[in-house]
Amino acid sequence: MKVRTRVAPSPTGDPHVGTAYVALINYCFAKHHGGDFLLRIEDTDQARSTRESERAILDSLHWLGLSWDEGPDVGGPHGPYRQSERSAIYKRYVQQLLDQGDAFKCFCTPERLEEMRVAQRAAGLPPRYDGLCLSYSPEEIARREAAGEAYVVRMKVPDHGACIVEDERRGKIEFEWKTVDMQVLMKSDGLPTYHLANVVDDHLMEITHVMRGEEWISSAPKHVLLYQYFGWQMPKLIHLPLLRNPDKSKLSKRKNPTGILFYQAMGYLPEALLNFLGLLSNSLPEGQDEMMLLPDMVQRFSLEHIPLGGPVFDVAKLDWLNGRYIRERLDPDQFMQRVAAWGFAPDRLKRIASLSQTRVERLSDLGLLLSFFFAGRLPVAAEQLRAGKMSDLEVRQALALAMWDLDALRAWNVAGIEMVLKRVSELLGKKFRDVARPFYVAITGSPTSVPLFDAMDLLGRDMVRERLRTALDALGAPSKKEQDEWKKLLAATDKEDEAS
């Protein structure tokens, strides 16, 4: 049987290094065994999924040097490769489960479900659907449907016994069925949840090995049960360890930059970043040279070499490796080509020129005015951020609110950035010019520069997030209590916006 693996990112944000890490492992395993590697877009979350995010994911993985045999951009015999284009397929299989009696329609309202969860928490019980709608007769179900009541489709789950999940790297993992929720398979909008779409797509696309992050271990019993209901052969499961910060916490953009585009903007070479991820995914014997190109990684790949302890994303190690690539793998001409491609692409230079032309009297003024476009983290001091009319608390609050709100922007553009920063000034009851000053300092290193919104758009979401985080750290990152209070403020205004 031909080995077939896949990576299935959700296009709901900027491409994450964790996606590249999982993609690399799936690629290396498939190619090591002469198999196929697929890319599938899991965009059933229509509220958050965007084509811009999908494009960024594809471009960033290509930039790293990865390619796929089948996918939304290259086609293939098992398409379409976007889940949003496969709705009719999922509905057919949901109906099969309903007809078999392995799924049921649930008419419970969000309010009723929340009351149930509150009661379960108070009783110290695991959160699990209580099965109310399982008791409805066919006549009652028909009556509710005729009345236009919204419903979801849930899977039936045994209430006794245990499920044994076979993991090719971890061995047998046992779950008691009474701890497994009756998962929603089809939402009220007719779109599937991850769990149904994942199982159906993996089967129809003939995936032989599902290699995904260990956060999905708890979902494995639901998938095992669905394969049993459909009578399909289960693919081999391998749950991969999550990337970790140096303090062993889960890699998070709140502690470390996690976007592939950030490392691209910082001037890391794609082969160095891919090499670094390869070292995290397959450990090397002591004394072996750590510089490896993709064919080398494929050749030596082994499941047994995947460390289960949670590999540490050590940026200092990445810096060292990137420096070696720059010094040892590039001659001067190649180095200049990389520099030009990184920071001096014609389209980028044209935008920078249009922003700066009205702000200089001599061409030599451009160096200081535009240096922030060609820098990574800026050495911003607390005194620079304090020099305006806002208190430390107000500046900290403005930076934090903006950082969270910018993260939630579906599309990264000048209009969206302007909306966020002006919203922050309104939340704080401050004039916009007073709020803008610390942002100029955080983003450009100066209280005055080229137009702020355009500069942020050009720098990109990942670089802006890191500069705001650096500035916030200079004044003091918010405490847990402050985060909770400030996020409530954002949530309250979101509800007001929805009401209006």
N, C-alpha and C positions, 0 to 999 in steps of 0.2 A: 504493500500500500504506500502510495506516494505521500510524503510528509507535507502538510499544508498548515501554515501558521498565519496569524493575522494580528494587526494592531487596530484598535477601534476607538480613536479619540472622539471626544464630544467638542464641537466647535462653539464653545460657550465662553471663550476668553483667549488670552494670548497663549501660544504654544509653550508647553511646560517641558523642562528638562527631563521630568519623569516620563513623559510620553516618548521622548527620544530614547531613554534608557530601556523602556519596555520594547520599543520598536527594534532597537539594536539586538536585544536578546532573541526576539522572534525571528529576525532576519538571519542572524548567525546560525541559529539552530536549524532553520529550514535549509539554508544553503549548504551547511555542513553535511546534511543528509541528501543533498541533491533535490530538494523540494521547492515549493512555491511559498512566497510571502505575499500576503494581501493587505490592503488598507481599506477599511470600511469606516464611513462617517456615521456616528451614532447621534443623529440630530433630532431625536423625538421630543426633546425639550424645545418646543417651538418659541417659547417666550424668550429664551436666552440664546438660542443658536443663530449664528449669522454666517453668511457666505464669506464675509471679510475674515472671520476667524478661521473658517475652513481653508481659505486661500493661504493664510499665514501659516497654518499647520503644514500644509503641503510644501510650501516654499521653504520653510525652515528645515524640514526633514530632507528635502532635496539639497539644501545648502550644506547640510552635514555630510552628504554623500550617500544617503540611503535612497533606494528605489524599490518599487514593488511590481509584482507580476500582474496583479489585477487591482483596480481601484477606480474611483470616480473620474479621475483625469486620464486614465489609460484604458478603461473599459475591461472587458473580459467576459467569459461565458456564464458567470454567475451573478451578473448585475440585475437591477441597479445596485450601486454600492453606497447609496445614501438611504438611511432607514426611512426618511420622510417620503421617499419615492416607492416604498414597499408596503404601503398601508393595506392594499387589497390582499396581499399575501398573509399578513398577520391576522386580518379579520377572518380569513378562511380557517386558520389554525385555532383561533379563539372559539369559533363556532364548533370546531371538532371537539374541543375540550368540553364545551357546554353540552353537546349532544351525548358525549360519553359519560357525563355526570362527574367530571373531574374538575369542573369550575362552576361558578354560580354568579348570578347578578346581585350586586350589593347596592341598595338604595340609601344607605346611611348618609346623613348629612355631615358636613365638616364639624358642625356643632356637637352632634351626637358622638362622633368619633373622639373629639377632644374631651368630652365628659367621661367617656370610657377610659381614656388614657390617664386622666387625672385620678380616677377611682383606682386604677391598677397601680399607679405609682404610690398612692396612699396605702394600699394593701401590700406593697412590696412585691408585686407581681411583675413579670416581664411584660413589656408592651406587646400585645397580640390581639388581633381582631377576635371578638367574642363569639362570632358565628350567628348573630341574630338573623341575618337574611337567609341563612341555610334552612330556617324553619318555615319559610314562606311556601305556600302551595303554588302550583302552576297558575291557578286562578288569581291568586293575590299578585303574583308577578305580572301577569297579563294586565290586571287592573291598573297597577302602578305605571306600567309602560304606556297604557292607553291615556292615562292622565298626564303624560309628559314628564314624569319624574326622572331626573337624571340618575344614572347608575354607572358603576364601574364593574368590571368583571374580575373576580378574585379566584385564585386557585384553592382547591381543597387541600388540606394538610392533615395527616394523621394526628390524633391527639395522644397516642401512646407508642411506645417502642422507640427505636433509634435509627438514625441514618449514618452509614459509614461512608465517608468521603475518602477516596483514594487519591493522594497527592504523590506525584512521581518523585518529588524531592523530600517531602516531609513524612511520607508514610500514611497510615490510616488516621483519620480525624473523625471522632464520633460526636454526633449531635443528638440530643433528645428531641423528638418531634414536637413535644409540648412547648419547646422554646422557639419554634420556627413559626413566623407569622403567615397568615393566609394572604399571600402577596397579591397586590393589585397587578393584573396582567394587561388589562386594557382600560385606559382612562376614559372619563366621560366625554372627552372630545374625539373618541374613536382611535386615538393613537396608542400604541403599545408602550408599556414601561420597558426599561432596560432589560429586565429579566426574561420576558417573553421574546422580545426581538433578538436578544443575544443568543438564546437557545435555537430559535428558528433559523436565524442567519448562519450560525456556525454549522448547523446540520446541512442546510441547503448549499452552503459554500464548501462543504466537504472538509471542514477544518478537522485535523487529526489531533492537534495539540493546542490547548488553550493555555497560554502563558500570560498571566496578568498579575497585578499587584495583590499583596496579601490582604489588603482591605476588603477583598471580595471573598475571603474564606467563609465568612458567616453567611454569604448568599449561596454557597455551593449546594447545600441540601435542597434548596428550592429548584436549582437547575437539575440536580440529579432526579428529583421527582418529576419534573417536566419531561425529561428524556424517557423516563419510565412510562408516563402517561401516553406519550406519542409512540412508544415502542421503538425508539431509535437507539443506536449504539452511542454510548457516551465517549466524547473525545478524552484524551489524557489531560489531566489537570496539573499545572505547575504554578503555584502561587509564589510570586517573586517578592523578596524583601524590599521594603520601602527605603528610598534614599533618606539619609539622616543628616541633621546638622551636627557640627562637632560636639554639641552637648547631648547627642543621641536622640533629640526630639525629632519629630517628623519634619522633613524639609518643607519650609513654608516661606512664602514671600514676605511674611511679617518679620522674619529673622534673616533671610538670605534672598538675594535675587534668584528667582526660579525660572524666568522666561528665557527661552532659547534666543529670542531677539535681543535681550539684554547683553548676552555674551557676544553676540554678533556685533552689537553697537560698541561694546567695549574694546573690540579689536582682537578677539580670540580667533585663531585660525580654526576652520571647521574640522580639519583632520586632527588637530590637537584636542578639541572638545570631544570628538567621537572616540579618540584614543582613551581619554580620561574616563568616559562612560564605559568603555570596554573593560578597563581595569576594575571598575566598580562591579561589573556584571560577571566577570570571570577572573578569579585570582590567578596570579602568576607564581611559578616556583621561585624560591629565593635565588637571587643573583641573576635572573634573566632580565635583559634590557626591556624597559617598559614602553619603549616607543614601538607602536604597532599600527600598521595601516589596516584597512578593512579586510582585505584578503587574508592577512595574518590572523585576525580575530576569528574569521570563519573557520580557518583550518584547525585552530587549536581549541575551538569551542567545545565545552562539555557541560552537561547538566550538573555533574558532580562538583564542578568548579564554581558554581553559583553560591556565594556566601549567604547563609541564612541569618546572620547576625545584624543585618541592616547596615549596608555600606555607607561610609561617611563621605558626604560631598565636601571635600576639603579644598576650598578655593586656592589656598596657598600651594597645594600640590598641582592644581590646574595651572596656576601661574608659572610654576617651575617647568611643567611639561610644555606649555605654550612657548616659553622662552627658548626651550631646546629646539622646537620646530622652527622658530624664526631664525635662530643662529645656525642650525645644522642642516636644515632641509631647503633653505632658500638662498640662491645667489643674489647679488645686488639687484639685478634686473627683475628677478621674480619678487624680491622684497618690494621694489617700487610698484610693481603691478598690484600686489596685495594692498599696499597703502592707498593707491588710487581707487581701487575697487571698494575699499572700506569707507573712506571719508570724502572722496573727491569725484564721485559719480556725477556726470554732467547734469542730470535732473536735480540732484541735491544741491549742487553748486549754484544752479540757476535760481532756486528758491532762496538760498542764503543770500545771494547777490541782490535779489529783489527786496529783501528785508533790510539790507544794510546800506543800500545806495544813498538814501536820503539822510543818513546819519553820520556820514564821514566827510571830511574836508580834504584829507590826503589818503591815498591808498594804504599808506603805512598805518593808518588808524584801524584798519581791519583786524590786525593781529590781536589787539586787546579786546576789541568789540566782539569778535567772533570766536575767541579761543574756547569758550564753553561748548561750542558745537563739536569740538574735537577732543574733548576731555571725558573722563569717566565720572567718578565721584568728585565733587568739588569740596575743597577744604574750607567749608563755611564755619565761621566762629559765631558763638552765641551773641557776641556784641554787635555783629553785623545785622542779625535778625532783630535785635532789640532797638535799633536806631530809629524806629518809626514811632507812631502814636499809639500803638497797642501794647498792652501788658504782656508779660511772658505767658500767662495763662491763655490770653486771647490768641496769641500767635500759635501756641501749641495746639489749641483747639481748632484754629483755622487750618493748620497744616494737616492735622489728623482727619478732620471732616472731609477736606478736599481729597486726601489720599483714598479714603474709603469710597467716596462718591465717584471719583475718577475710575476706580477699579470696576464699578458697576456699569460704567458707560458701555452700551452695546457697540457703538461705532466710535472710533478714536478720530476726532476731527476738531477743527477750530470752533465750530458752533457748539459742540458738546462741551468742550473745555470751558468756553466762555460761560455757558449756562451753569456749570458746576461752581466756578469761582464766584460768580455773582450771587448764586444761591447761598454760598457760605457767608458772604458779606451781609446778606439779608438775615440769615439765621443769627448772626452775632450782633445785628443792629449797628453795623459800622459802614462808613463810606467806603465805596469800592477802592478808591485810590489808596486808602490806608491799609486795607487788606492786601492789596496787590503788592505792596512794597516788599514784605518778607518773601513773597513768592518769587519776585524778581531775583532777590538775593539767593534763595534756595536753588532756583533753576539756572540762573545765568552767572551767579557770583557777584552781581552788582545791582544796586537799587534802580539803575536805569540801563536799558539795553534796547535791543530790537523788540518788536511787538511780542508780548508775552505769550498770548494764545498760539500764535504762529510758531514761536520757538518751541513750545511744548509739543505741538503737533509734529513738528519735524524731528524732535528728539525721540519721540515714541513713548508709549505707555510705560514700558519696563524701565527705561532710563529716568523718566519723570518720577515714577514711584520710588526709585532708589535715591534720587536726590532729595525728595520730600522726606523720606525716612531718615536720611543722613542729617538733614536740618532739624528734624524733630528730635533726634538723638542728641544734637548739640544743646538743645534747651531742656531735654528731659522727656523721654517717652512717657505716654500716659499710663497711669496705673490701671489695674483691672477695673476699679470703681469708676474712674474717669471714662474709660472706654465704654462701659455699660451705659453711663449717663449720656455721653455724647452720641452713641449709636441710637439711643431712644429718641434723641432730638431729631436725628435724620429720619428715623422710622415714622415719627409723628408728622413730619412735613410730607413724607411720601403718601401717607393716608390722606392728608389734606389735598394733595395734588390729584389723587385718584377721585376724591369726592367732588372736586371742582371739574 
